[in-house]
Amino acid sequence: MSYDLAIWEGERPADNEMAGRMFASLYLRYIDSDDLQPPTDRIRAYAAALLDRYPDIDDDAGADSPWSTAPLANEAVGPLMYFPMVWSRCEEVSAWAAQLAAEHGLVCYDPQLECLRP
């Protein structure tokens, strides 16, 4: 079982409902598409920052990695990154990843809780 976060570029939605609609639209356009785009510079930088702290699970140093997929950078498409983490570490890691997104000027949406973070 995994826990997912969605991170994207753009204005922070006014409320959780609008964020959910925006995430659904971005998901259809960038993830559920045959035309995968390279990540934008800001999303690429965010993914690199995630990996600076916690390496990919397929790296030698990644035995304790919280990510559920590898390479994690492949979860970044266009202005969106939608990525899973292991359930057992989701509280710690999702809080940090949400704060990191804010530091990068990105929107963080939690699809499990259907809310914006932080």
Secondary structure, DSSP 8 states (H G I E B T S, - for coil): -EEEEEEESS---SSHHHHHHHHHHHIIIIISSSS-----HHHHHHHHHHHHHS--TTSGGGGG--BSSSSGGGGEETTEEEEEEEGGGHHHHHHHHHHHHHHTT-EEEETTTTEEE-
